[in-house]
């Protein structure tokens, strides 16, 4: 089955800095790579996703890149704000999704 | 629009007691449904998924079971809870055209 590794587990940045979270996956059949944001005590919510026929996707301050050859994908958040503080999960799959263990992002004012 | 609800939101159960968590989806038909568990405030582990009534696939061996008695209803059960069953349980449905997972509000289970 699919195995997703996510790094780092914790990331602290200053407001305005950029944050990068990286994931690797094992199953070359995976073709869908979403990123979820989970605030404390709440449900995960999709923030951006990418499919295997695309190398990069941007939505305002967030972007995701995908390298299918190397089997890794990354989340980039620019101009971070305190409200970006949360746990971020990457996932990979085709019929079911396998999630990484999450990255706790802390943005300090 | 589609909505997903699960309940109860919080429960505290003694070891050895039974469990029933319920999830319903509205506004869509024949959805793929999922149960995930989140332990220790982190990673999401897929427990069960269902592509239709009575069709259940188990991802990990455990003392939990799932059932789908109706198209938009998904139930997670246990006959005897273990301490290790404590966690945050999330039901989800998948948008077939996009693959995106939509999660319910979650059920926080504490086994004492």
Interface residues (C-beta under 8 A of the other chain):
Chain A: X32 X34 X36 X42 X43 X44 X45 X46 X49 X87 X89 X91 X96 X97 X98 X99 X100 X101 X102
Chain B: X34 X36 X41 X42 X43 X44 X45 X46 X49 X59 X90 X98 X99 X100 X101 X103 X104 X105 X106
